[in-house]
Amino acid sequence: QKEVEQDPGPLSVPEGAIVSLNCTYSNSAFQYFMWYRQYSRKGPELLMYTYSSGNKEDGRFTAQVDKSSKYISLFIRDSQPSDSATYLCAMSQSGGSNYKLTFGKGTLLTVNP
Amino acid sequence: DGGITQSPKYLFRKEGQNVTLSCEQNLNHDAMYWYRQDPGQGLRLIYYSQIVNDFQKGDIAEGYSVSREKKESFPLTVTSAQKNPTAFYLCASSRGSHEQFFGPGTRLTVL
């Protein structure tokens, strides 16, 4: 079983839809969870950063972490064509000074006008 | 204007050549990282450095080398020992938290 699983999609939605992106993981030591957005041929951009379980909201984006289920989600409300990109989840363990991130393979999202 | 720069944007290498990818940051971050991204593979860690003059191997370090002589700079050399170097290379940095910030990437192609 891979440490982080992410459905690669592709996921295609109409403009204005609510988008749900998800990752599951197997390592219970993961404490820090991130979502990155990557446009084609560009570097990933950090969207959301959360610690342990709970929700975090930033504008149209909401990140959820359920550590009991080892499941994290990113919700995008009122999706826009500019949200079309690959979304990567990433996570890391607490303790020590090694901030190694483990990434999912990414979900390709297309928002159609 | 703070950020991470990578150069060149595109790089072509002949078989048997070593090439060096540049990564510079002016964010005053202590830690820097190199990742490789292949289609359908996600990001894989090549090397990372938490302080100047110190670095550690990541998951796929074979065929690569790095140096960290300055806080701002973390160049990556892709050696001829790397059997499949064609990929998108990403440099990242962090200030000692788990949040990593990425540069724009260098696309390396072997001819």
Interface residues (C-beta under 8 A of the other chain):
Chain A: P8 Y32 M34 Y36 R41 K42 G43 P44 E45 L46 Y49 L88 A90 S92 S97 N98 Y99 K100 L101 F103 G104 K105 G106
Chain B: I4 Q6 A31 G40 Q41 G42 L43 L45 Y48 Q50 Q56 G58 F88 L90 S94 G96 S97 H98 E99 Q100 F101 F102 G103 P104 G105 R107
